[in-house]
């Protein structure tokens, strides 16, 4: 019996060690993805390159296309940043005369910083907003935000706290980070549930960010009466709890569910309609 008890304890300890190790490796890779080289937009003049200081002591690379119509859009992407051709798409905005400030990933900062899936990235919004407000060609009451995935999550949280962001488009963002990681309503095995909670705990341990406190769905109501436009693909909206986020937002608000779309594909399968809807929203919200 003693041997059996100690064998059981050893097996459980080994399983815990494996569970924790796999979660540690996964979160390390997720939050430290490395720095990818950006690809410039074809047929568009090269942007100004700036390094923006953040409150936590990093410098972020940003590309700025100067405004020609007095309005400017702060663009934030996913884990890989938003420079050049990366999502969210900037070409149509630039060609329409909007100023666009694209901000790179924290993984490319000086010194490099962990990517925190929308938490520390709010400091990047503050740095970008300070830059746009310093530009003489940008009207301070005509600044909007366009974010994809993590960038959309970041901008929702930032807009709830920063009234200078007058209008917001967010595509493909989760509703609450803790729930997004552990998937409490999903039908899955006990082993997988334990692993997902370990992943959430390791994320908290490595980044210092409580994932249950990163909650764009709780921040959406505070943006009203400034307009919000949420975009989701048909195949991603359920797992992102997108309709509940739309319901949580105050008026004025819009929701576009892209037929056949999924995370990262929406622009590419509906380019003309995507650009038309984005321009129409910002033209109305920011007074082109």
RAQUIFEN-V33010 format. One record per pair of residues at least 12 apart in sequence whose C-alpha atoms are under 10 Angstrom apart, sorted by the first residue. I is the first residue (numbers start at 1). J is the second residue. D is the distance in whole Angstrom. If there is no record, write none. Layout:
I:J:D  I:J:D
This chain:
15:191:10  16:194:10  16:195:9  16:198:10  18:195:10  19:191:9  19:192:10  19:194:8  19:195:6  19:196:9  19:198:7  19:199:9  20:195:8  20:198:6  20:199:8  20:201:9  20:202:8  21:198:10  21:199:10  21:202:10  22:195:9  22:198:9  22:199:9  23:195:7  23:196:8  23:197:9  23:198:6  23:199:5  23:200:9  23:201:9  23:202:7  23:203:9  24:198:9  24:199:7  24:201:10  24:202:6  24:203:8  24:205:9  24:206:8  25:199:10  25:202:10  26:199:8  26:202:9  26:203:9  27:116:10  27:199:7  27:200:9  27:201:10  27:202:7  27:203:6  27:204:10  27:205:10  27:206:8  27:207:9  28:114:9  28:115:10  28:202:9  28:203:8  28:206:8  28:207:10  29:114:10  29:115:10  30:79:8  30:114:9  30:115:8  30:116:9  30:117:9  30:203:9  31:79:8  31:106:9  31:107:8  31:113:9  31:114:5  31:115:5  31:116:6  31:117:8  31:203:9  31:206:9  31:207:8  32:79:9  32:106:9  32:107:6  32:108:10  32:112:9  32:113:8  32:114:6  32:115:6  32:116:9  33:79:8  33:80:8  33:105:9  33:106:10  33:107:7  33:108:10  33:114:9  33:115:8  34:79:10  34:80:8  34:105:9  34:106:9  34:107:6  34:108:7  34:112:9  34:114:10  34:115:10  35:79:10  35:80:7  35:81:9  35:104:9  35:105:7  35:106:9  35:107:5  35:108:5  35:109:9  35:112:9  36:80:7  36:81:9  36:83:10  36:104:9  36:105:9  36:107:9  36:108:8  37:80:9  37:83:9  37:84:10  37:104:10  37:108:9  38:80:9  38:81:9  38:82:8  38:83:6  38:84:6  38:85:8  38:86:8  38:104:9  39:83:7  39:84:5  39:85:6  39:86:8  40:63:10  40:83:8  40:84:4  40:85:6  40:86:9  41:83:9  41:84:5  41:85:6  41:86:9  41:89:10  41:90:9  41:91:7  42:84:9  42:85:9  42:91:9  43:91:10  44:65:9  44:91:8  44:94:8  44:95:8  45:65:8  45:94:10  46:63:9  46:64:9  46:65:8  46:84:10  47:62:9  47:63:6  47:64:5  47:65:5  47:66:8  47:84:9  47:100:9  47:101:9  47:102:10  48:62:8  48:63:6  48:64:5  48:65:7  48:66:8  48:101:9  49:61:7  49:62:6  49:63:5  49:64:6  49:65:9  49:101:10  49:102:10  50:62:5  50:63:6  50:64:8  50:101:10  50:103:10  50:131:9  51:63:9  51:103:9  51:104:10  51:109:9  51:110:9  51:127:10  51:128:10  52:103:9  52:109:9  52:110:10  52:124:8  52:126:10  52:127:6  52:128:7  52:130:9  52:131:8  53:109:10  53:110:9  53:123:9  53:124:8  53:126:10  53:127:6  53:128:9  53:130:10  53:131:10  54:109:10  54:120:10  54:121:10  54:122:10  54:123:6  54:124:6  54:125:9  54:126:8  54:127:6  54:128:9  55:120:10  55:123:6  55:124:9  55:126:9  55:127:8  56:113:10  56:120:9  56:123:8  56:124:10  57:109:10  57:110:9  57:111:8  57:113:10  58:106:9  58:108:10  58:109:6  58:110:6  58:111:6  58:112:8  58:113:8  58:123:10  58:124:10  59:106:9  59:108:9  59:109:5  59:110:5  59:111:7  59:112:9  59:113:10  59:124:9  59:127:9  60:103:7  60:104:7  60:105:8  60:106:7  60:107:9  60:108:7  60:109:5  60:110:7  60:111:9  60:112:9  60:113:10  60:124:8  60:127:9  60:128:9  61:81:10  61:83:9  61:102:9  61:103:6  61:104:6  61:105:8  61:106:9  61:108:7  61:109:7  61:110:9  62:75:10  62:81:10  62:82:9  62:83:7  62:101:7  62:102:5  62:103:4  62:104:6  62:105:9  62:128:8  63:75:10  63:82:9  63:83:7  63:84:8  63:100:8  63:101:6  63:102:5  63:103:7  63:104:8  64:83:10  64:99:7  64:100:6  64:101:4  64:102:6  64:103:9  64:128:10  64:131:10  64:132:9  65:90:10  65:93:10  65:94:7  65:97:9  65:98:8  65:99:5  65:100:5  65:101:6  65:102:9  66:94:9  66:97:8  66:98:8  66:99:5  66:100:7  66:101:8  66:132:10  66:135:9  66:137:8  66:138:8  67:93:10  67:94:8  67:96:10  67:97:6  67:98:5  67:99:3  67:100:7  67:101:10  67:132:10  67:135:9  67:136:10  67:137:6  67:138:6  67:139:10  68:94:9  68:95:10  68:96:8  68:97:5  68:98:6  68:99:7  68:137:7  68:138:9  69:96:8  69:97:5  69:98:6  69:99:8  69:137:8  69:138:8  69:139:9  69:142:10  69:287:10  69:288:7  70:97:8  70:98:7  70:99:8  70:135:10  70:136:9  70:137:6  70:138:5  70:139:5  70:140:9  70:141:9  70:142:7  70:143:9  70:286:9  70:287:10  70:288:8  71:97:8  71:98:6  71:99:6  71:100:9  71:132:10  71:137:8  71:138:6  71:139:6  71:140:8  71:141:8  71:142:5  71:143:6  71:144:8  71:282:9  71:283:9  71:286:7  71:287:8  71:288:7  72:93:9  72:94:9  72:97:9  72:98:5  72:99:4  72:100:6  72:101:8  72:129:10  72:132:7  72:133:10  72:135:10  72:137:9  72:138:6  72:139:8  72:140:9  72:141:10  72:142:7  72:143:5  72:144:6  72:145:8  72:282:10  72:286:9  73:90:9  73:93:8  73:94:9  73:98:7  73:99:6  73:100:5  73:101:6  73:102:9  73:128:10  73:129:10  73:132:9  73:138:10  73:142:9  73:143:6  73:144:5  73:145:5  73:146:7  73:147:10  73:165:9  73:166:10  73:167:9  73:168:9  73:282:9  74:99:9  74:100:6  74:101:5  74:102:6  74:103:8  74:125:8  74:128:7  74:129:7  74:132:8  74:143:7  74:144:6  74:145:5  74:146:6  74:147:8  74:155:9  74:165:9  74:168:9  75:87:9  75:88:7  75:89:9  75:90:8  75:100:7  75:101:6  75:102:5  75:103:7  75:104:10  75:125:9  75:128:9  75:144:9  75:145:6  75:146:5  75:147:6  75:148:8  75:151:8  75:152:9  75:155:9  75:169:10  76:88:7  76:101:9  76:102:6  76:103:6  76:104:8  76:105:9  76:121:9  76:124:9  76:125:8  76:128:10  76:145:8  76:146:7  76:147:5  76:148:6  76:149:9  76:150:8  76:151:4  76:152:7  76:153:10  76:154:8  76:155:8  76:170:10  77:89:9  77:102:8  77:103:8  77:104:8  77:105:8  77:146:9  77:147:6  77:148:5  77:149:7  77:150:6  77:151:5  77:152:8  77:153:10  77:154:9  77:171:10  78:104:9  78:105:8  78:115:10  78:117:8  78:118:9  78:147:8  78:148:6  78:149:5  78:150:5  78:151:5  78:152:8  78:153:10  78:154:10  78:172:10  78:173:9  78:264:10  79:104:9  79:105:6  79:106:8  79:107:8  79:115:7  79:116:9  79:117:7  79:118:9  79:148:10  79:149:8  79:150:7  79:151:8  80:104:7  80:105:5  80:106:8  80:107:8  80:108:9  80:115:9  80:150:10  81:102:8  81:103:6  81:104:4  81:105:4  81:106:8  81:107:9  81:108:9  81:148:10  81:150:9  81:151:8  82:101:9  82:102:6  82:103:6  82:104:6  82:105:7  82:147:9  82:148:9  82:151:9  83:101:9  83:102:5  83:103:6  83:104:6  83:105:9  84:102:8  84:103:10  84:104:10  86:102:9  86:104:10  86:148:10  87:102:10  87:146:10  87:147:8  87:148:6  87:149:9  87:151:9  87:171:10  87:264:8  87:265:10  87:267:9  88:102:9  88:146:7  88:147:6  88:148:5  88:149:9  88:151:9  88:152:9  88:169:10  88:170:9  88:171:8  88:264:9  88:267:8  89:102:10  89:146:9  89:147:9  89:148:9  89:267:8  89:268:10  89:271:10  89:274:9  89:275:8  89:278:10  90:102:8  90:146:9  90:275:9  91:275:9  92:271:10  92:272:10  92:274:10  92:275:6  92:276:9  92:278:9  92:279:8  93:275:8  93:278:8  93:279:7  93:282:9  96:279:8  96:283:10  96:288:9  97:288:9  98:138:9  98:143:10  98:279:10  98:282:9  98:283:10  98:288:9  99:132:9  99:137:9  99:138:8  99:143:9  100:132:9  100:143:10  100:144:10  100:145:9  100:146:10  101:128:7  101:129:9  101:131:9  101:132:8  101:145:10  102:128:9  102:146:10  103:124:8  103:125:9  103:127:10  103:128:8  103:151:10  104:124:9  105:121:9  105:124:9  105:151:10  106:120:9  106:121:8  106:124:9  113:207:10  114:206:9  114:207:7  115:150:10  115:207:8  116:150:9  116:203:9  116:204:10  116:206:10  116:207:7  116:208:9  116:209:8  116:211:9  116:214:10  117:149:9  117:150:6  117:151:8  117:153:8  117:154:8  117:173:10  117:174:10  117:177:8  117:209:10  117:211:9  117:214:9  118:149:9  118:150:6  118:151:7  118:152:8  118:153:6  118:154:5  118:155:8  118:156:9  118:157:8  118:158:10  118:173:10  118:177:9  118:209:10  118:211:10  118:214:7  118:215:9  118:216:9  119:150:9  119:153:9  119:154:7  119:157:9  119:158:10  119:177:10  119:207:10  119:208:10  119:209:7  119:210:9  119:211:9  119:213:9  119:214:6  119:215:9  120:154:9  120:207:9  120:208:10  120:209:8  121:150:9  121:151:8  121:153:10  121:154:6  121:155:9  121:157:10  121:158:9  122:151:9  122:153:9  122:154:6  122:155:7  122:156:9  122:157:7  122:158:6  122:159:10  122:161:10  123:154:9  123:158:9  124:154:9  124:155:10  124:158:10  125:145:9  125:151:9  125:154:8  125:155:7  125:157:10  125:158:7  125:159:9  125:162:9  125:165:10  126:158:8  126:162:8  129:143:8  129:144:10  129:145:10  129:162:9  129:164:8  129:165:8  130:164:10  133:164:9  139:286:10  140:164:7  140:165:9  140:166:9  141:163:10  141:164:7  141:165:8  141:166:7  141:286:8  141:287:10  142:164:8  142:165:8  142:166:7  142:167:8  142:282:9  142:285:8  142:286:5  142:287:8  142:288:9  143:164:7  143:165:6  143:166:6  143:167:7  143:168:9  143:282:9  143:285:10  143:286:7  144:159:9  144:164:8  144:165:5  144:166:5  144:167:5  144:168:6  144:169:8  144:227:10  144:282:8  144:285:9  144:286:8  145:158:10  145:159:8  145:165:7  145:166:8  145:167:6  145:168:5  145:169:6  145:170:8  145:228:10  145:282:9  146:167:9  146:168:6  146:169:5  146:170:6  146:171:8  146:229:9  146:278:9  146:282:10  147:168:8  147:169:6  147:170:5  147:171:6  147:172:9  147:173:9  147:230:10  148:169:9  148:170:6  148:171:5  148:172:6  148:173:7  148:231:9  148:263:9  148:264:8  149:170:8  149:171:6  149:172:5  149:173:4  149:174:8  149:232:10  149:263:8  149:264:8  150:170:9  150:171:9  150:172:8  150:173:6  150:174:8  151:170:8  151:171:8  151:172:9  151:173:8  152:168:9  152:169:7  152:170:4  152:171:6  152:172:7  152:173:6  152:174:9  152:216:9  152:230:9  152:231:10  153:170:7  153:171:9  153:172:8  153:173:5  153:174:7  153:175:8  153:176:9  153:177:10  153:214:9  153:215:8  153:216:6  153:217:9  153:219:10  154:170:9  154:173:9  154:214:9  154:215:10  154:216:8  155:168:8  155:169:9  155:170:7  155:216:9  156:168:8  156:169:9  156:170:7  156:173:9  156:215:9  156:216:6  156:217:9  156:218:10  156:219:7  156:220:6  156:221:10  156:222:9  156:223:8  156:228:9  157:214:8  157:215:8  157:216:6  157:217:9  157:218:9  157:219:6  157:220:8  157:222:9  157:223:9  158:216:9  158:219:9  158:223:9  159:219:8  159:220:9  159:222:8  159:223:6  159:224:10  159:226:9  159:228:10  160:216:9  160:218:10  160:219:6  160:220:7  160:221:8  160:222:5  160:223:5  160:224:9  160:226:10  161:219:9  161:222:8  161:223:8  162:223:9  163:222:10  163:223:8  163:226:9  165:223:9  165:226:8  166:223:9  166:224:10  166:225:9  166:226:6  166:227:7  166:228:9  166:282:10  166:285:8  166:286:7  167:223:9  167:224:10  167:225:10  167:226:6  167:227:5  167:228:6  167:229:8  167:281:9  167:282:7  167:284:10  167:285:6  167:286:7  168:223:9  168:226:8  168:227:7  168:228:5  168:229:6  168:230:8  168:253:10  168:281:9  168:282:8  168:285:9  169:227:9  169:228:6  169:229:5  169:230:6  169:231:8  169:253:10  169:254:9  169:255:10  169:278:8  169:281:9  169:282:9  170:228:8  170:229:6  170:230:5  170:231:6  170:232:9  170:255:10  171:229:8  171:230:6  171:231:5  171:232:6  171:233:9  171:242:10  171:255:10  171:256:9  171:263:9  171:264:9  171:266:9  171:267:10  172:230:8  172:231:6  172:232:5  172:233:7  172:236:7  172:237:8  172:239:10  172:240:7  172:241:10  172:242:8  172:262:8  172:263:6  172:264:8  172:266:9  173:216:9  173:217:10  173:230:9  173:231:9  173:232:8  173:236:10  173:237:9  173:240:7  173:241:9  173:242:8  173:245:10  173:263:9  174:214:10  174:215:9  174:216:8  174:217:8  174:236:10  174:237:9  174:239:8  174:240:5  174:241:7  174:242:8  174:245:9  175:214:9  175:215:6  175:216:6  175:217:5  175:218:8  175:219:10  175:220:10  175:239:9  175:240:6  175:241:6  175:242:7  175:243:10  175:244:8  175:245:7  176:211:8  176:212:7  176:213:8  176:214:6  176:215:4  176:216:6  176:217:7  176:218:8  176:240:9  176:241:9  176:245:10  177:200:9  177:210:9  177:211:5  177:212:6  177:213:8  177:214:6  177:215:6  177:216:9  178:196:10  178:197:9  178:199:10  178:200:7  178:201:9  178:203:10  178:204:10  178:210:8  178:211:5  178:212:4  178:213:8  178:214:7  178:215:8  179:197:10  179:200:9  179:211:8  179:212:7  179:214:10  179:215:9  179:240:10  180:196:10  180:200:9  180:211:9  180:212:9  180:239:8  180:240:8  180:241:9  181:193:10  181:196:6  181:197:8  181:198:10  181:199:7  181:200:6  181:203:10  181:211:8  181:212:10  182:194:9  182:195:9  182:196:5  182:197:6  182:198:9  182:199:8  182:200:7  183:196:8  183:197:9  183:239:9  184:196:10  184:197:10  186:239:10  200:212:9  216:245:8  216:248:10  216:249:10  217:241:9  217:242:9  217:244:8  217:245:5  217:246:9  217:247:9  217:248:6  217:249:8  218:245:9  218:248:8  218:249:9  219:245:10  219:248:9  219:249:8  220:245:7  220:246:8  220:247:9  220:248:6  220:249:5  220:250:7  221:245:9  221:246:10  221:247:9  221:248:6  221:249:5  221:250:5  221:251:9  222:248:10  222:249:8  222:250:8  223:249:8  223:250:7  223:251:9  223:252:10  224:249:7  224:250:5  224:251:6  224:252:7  224:253:9  225:249:10  225:250:7  225:251:6  225:252:6  225:253:9  226:250:9  226:251:8  226:252:7  226:253:9  226:285:8  227:249:9  227:250:8  227:251:7  227:252:5  227:253:6  227:254:8  227:281:9  227:282:9  227:284:10  227:285:7  227:286:10  228:246:9  228:249:8  228:250:8  228:251:8  228:252:7  228:253:5  228:254:6  228:255:9  228:281:9  228:285:9  229:246:9  229:249:10  229:252:9  229:253:6  229:254:5  229:255:6  229:256:8  229:277:10  229:278:9  229:281:8  229:282:10  230:242:8  230:243:9  230:245:9  230:246:7  230:249:10  230:253:8  230:254:6  230:255:5  230:256:6  230:257:9  231:246:10  231:254:8  231:255:6  231:256:5  231:257:6  231:258:7  231:266:8  231:267:10  231:274:9  231:278:10  232:255:8  232:256:6  232:257:5  232:258:6  232:259:9  232:261:7  232:262:7  232:263:8  232:264:10  232:265:10  232:266:7  233:256:8  233:257:5  233:258:5  233:259:7  233:260:7  233:261:4  233:262:4  233:263:6  233:264:9  233:265:8  233:266:6  233:267:10  234:256:9  234:257:6  234:258:6  234:259:5  234:260:5  234:261:5  234:262:6  234:263:9  234:266:9  235:257:9  235:258:9  235:259:8  235:260:7  235:261:6  235:262:5  235:263:8  236:257:9  236:258:10  236:260:10  236:261:8  236:262:5  236:263:6  236:264:10  237:257:8  237:258:10  237:261:9  237:262:8  237:263:9  240:263:10  242:255:9  242:257:9  243:255:8  243:257:10  252:285:10  254:281:9  256:274:9  256:277:9  258:270:8  258:273:10  258:274:9
